[in-house]
Amino acid sequence: MNRREFMQCAVIMISGASAAQLGFALSPEQETYLATAPDYIAGELNFLTPAQRNLVAAMAEVVIPRTETPGAIDAGVPRFIELMAGDWFNDQERAIFVAGLADIETRIPVDYGKPFHLLEASLQLEIMQDLEAQAKDSAWYDFANVQRQFISDAPFICQVKELTIWGFFTSEVGAREVLRYEPMPMRFDGDIPLGPDESTWAGPSF
Amino acid sequence: MREAIQYDFDAVVVGSGITGGWAAKELTEKGLKVLVLERGRDLQHGKGYRGEHAPDWKVPYHGKKPREFYEEEYPMANRVYAFSEATRQYWLNEKQNPYVVDKQDPFMWIRGNTVGGRSLLWGRQVYRWSEMDFRANERDGHGIPWPVGYDDIAPWYSHVEKFIGVNGKAEGLPQLPDGEFQKPMPWMALERTIQRRLQKKAPDITLTNARVAVLTEDLPGRSACHYCGPCHRGCSTGSYFSSQASTLPAARATGNMTLKSNTLVERLQYDAETGRIASIHVVDTETRERQSFSARMFFLCASTVASTQILMQSTSEQFPQGLANRSGALGHYLMDHTLGMSGMGLFYDDMDSYYYGNRPTGLYVPRFRNLEGEDENLDFLRGYNYQTATLRMDWQTSFNTKGFGADLKNSLRKPGPWLFALAGFTECLPRESNRMYLSKKLDRFGLPQVAFDMRWSDNEVKLRQDAAQQATRILRAAGAVFTMGEENISPETMSLPGEGIHEMGTARMGNDPAQAVLNKWNQAHDVPNLFVTDGSFMTSASCVNPSLTYMAFTARACDYAATQLAAGQL
C-alpha cells in the first residue's frame, strides 16, 4: 500500500465517506473485480415490453427446454437476450430483432387465436421450425461458421438461437447443472474416462 | 571531472515489460540505484487482475465482444485472441494513442498500458535459438552477420530459464537446443496417438511439449499452475512469468528500484562534451508535467518500435538522423513472424478419453525444413515451426446447427470429435525497406506518431505455402479423417505485419558501426552509456518465439554494463 492508498483508506475509515465522494474514485472498470461483480444478467432491463418478454422467454425455452436438467428460463436466458439485444446488437441486428418480435407478436394471435407464449408446446415448436425453414439459406447455418462475433444479417430465428445457446451454456446454471464446471482444477490430466452421457467442460471463455 | 557529477540514478530503465523487468532486476541486484519508467498505469500483482477467475456469467456480454466500441477504440488490439472485457485494461487505447495506419499495407502495432507491459499478455512460449539461427544471415547473405553465437548466449539462457521457470521436454535437437526445464505438462490421449503415428509415417517430424514459462513446480513466491486456463487475465499465484510476478518483486526487494508509472519518455539528452547521454526527459501522462532525470547509463526496454521511436525523437546537432544512428540503420530491418492456422484435422480416435483441467498451451513441432545438410532444393530460405492446439468440439463449435428442444440441448452439451490444429510461425528475412519512421502527425503529447512501411516478401509467402502443404501431410499421417488447410496464400491473406506481435529489429546489432546501431553487448556503437535490449536489437528473426532471447541478451547486457560502469568505462 502506498501513501496515497493509505491516506485514502484512513480518510474513508474516519469519515465513513465513500471513495467516490472524496474524488479519489477509480473508473468503474478499474474498481470492479469481475469475479465478485454481479452477474451480467443482473443488469437493468429496459429494452422489451412485458409482452415481448413473455414471447422471448417462450422462444428461448423452445430452443433449450427444461428437461431433467434446467432450461433457458431457469438459467436466466431471457434476461441475457434482452440485455444483448438492447446493448450489444448493432443497429442492423437490432432492427431485425425488433421486426422479428413484431411479426410474431402480431401474426400469431391472428393465426392461432393466442399469443405465442400461451400456445401449447407443439404449436410453438412448429412455428419455430417454420421460421428455421425460411431461414435455412442464411450463412448462419454454414458448416463451421462459428468463429465469428455475429452475422449481422442473420434472420431473427438465428439471432434467437444464437443468443439462447450462448447465454445458456455461459450461464451459471448451464455451466454447473448441464455442463461440468471446475474453475480451479489444480492439476491437468490429459486422459480421463468419458462416459457416453457425460457433458463437456464449461468455460472459461478467453 | 565526470566523477564529480551528481546523478539522480545509476541507471534509468525505460519500460517495465519483459526486458525492462529483467534490466531492473539484474541492475538493482548488482547494487545500482535504478529508475524504471513506465508509460502505462500502475498495476499491482495480485490486486489488479480484474478478470482473473471470473466465470463467463460475470463477464460483460458473457464474453461476446462489444464490436463497435472495440473498432472505435482498439481497432488493432481487439484482433488479438487475448483481448476481451476481462483483459481490456492491460492494452493501450489506440484512439487516444494513435499511430499512422496505412490503409493499403497496415501494420498491427500492439501495445500494453500497464506496469509489466505485455509480459502480462504474452503467449509464454520460450525457445532457445540455435547456432543455425545465429549463422543464418552469414550463410545466405540476408542482413548482416550476428556478432554473437550460441555459446555466448547459452549461459544466459540458463540464467533466465531457471528464474522464470520453464516447463518442457529435452529432445536433443540441434535446431532447438534444450534448456533448464521443469517437468513437462501431460499430454492428451489423442496427442499420444498422433505422436505414435507420426513416428511411423512422418519420422522427420518431432512432436514435443511446447516450452512454456508456466510453472509445473513451485518457485520462491510463485506456485505451480492451477490450470484455470486463460493466463492472460493475470495470475495472482505468479504461475506464469510476468514482470509483476517475478522480476519487479526481485528488483523491489533490493531497495534499489524506483518505479514511475504514467511516465512517457520524450527524449534522451546527448551531451556532446562527454559523448554520452546526460539525462532523460519525460512527461506525466496524467498531469502533463515534464521532468528530467540524470543517470550514468540508460537502458531502452520500451519494446521494439517504442525504443527506436525514442531514439528518433532524440535528435541533436551530432545526431540529426536520430540518436546513435550514424549507421543509418535505425528504424530499418523491421521483422515479425507470420502466423496462422496452417492446417486442422478432425479425429475420431480416443473418443472415450477426455481431459481434466485447462492446460495453458498446446504442443510443438520444431523446425524441420532447411536444416543443415537437408532440403537442399527448396525454393525458400529458412524455416518455420508449428504450435499445436487440441480441442474437443463442443457447443461453441456447433451452436449453428438446425433443430430445437431436448435433442438439440442434449447434443450441444456433449463433447464431439477432436480437432488438432497446426499453427505455423514462419521466419521473416531482414530487409532494409521494412521500416518504421516518425510521421509529421503529432499525438496528444505533441510527440510524432509512428508510421510503418512493411510488406511480406516472396520468401515469407513461400514459407507459409510450404507450412500449409506440410501441415496437410502431417495431419494425414496423424490419422485425420478430414483436413482443412490454409489456402490461396498471398500477402493479402497472410497475417498482417505486426500481427505476430513478435515485431523486432529497427536498431540491429552487428560488429560494424557503419551497418549496425548496437554492438554485441547491446551497447550503442555511437554512445557508450546507451543500451537497447528489447527486440529492437534483433539482426534476424529465427522462427521461434523471441522473448526468451530478449531476456537472455538483457541479462547479459546488464552484466557487461555493470562491469564497465565499475571500471569507469561508461
Interface residues (C-beta under 8 A of the other chain):
Chain A: E29 Q30 T32 Y33 L34 A35 A37 P38 D39 Y40 I41 V62 V63 I64 P65 T67 G71 F80 M84 D87 W88 N90 L125 M128 Q129 E132 K136 W140 Y141 D142 A144 N145 V146 Q149 F150 C158 K161 E162 I165 W166 G167 F169 T170 S171 E172 A175 V178 L179 Y181 E182 P183 M184 P185 M186 R187 F188 D189 G190 D191 I192 P193 L194 D197 E198 S199 T200 W201 A202 G203 P204 S205 F206
Chain B: R50 G51 E52 H53 A54 P55 D56 W57 K58 V59 P60 Y61 H62 G63 K64 K65 P66 R67 E68 Y81 A82 S84 E85 A86 R88 Q89 M185 P186 W187 M188 A189 E191 C225 H226 Y227 C228 G229 P230 H232 M351 D352 S353 Y354 Y355 Y356 G357 N358 R359 R392 D394 W395 Q396 T397 S398 F399 N400 T401 K402 F404 G405 A406 L408 K409 N410 L412 R413 K414 P415
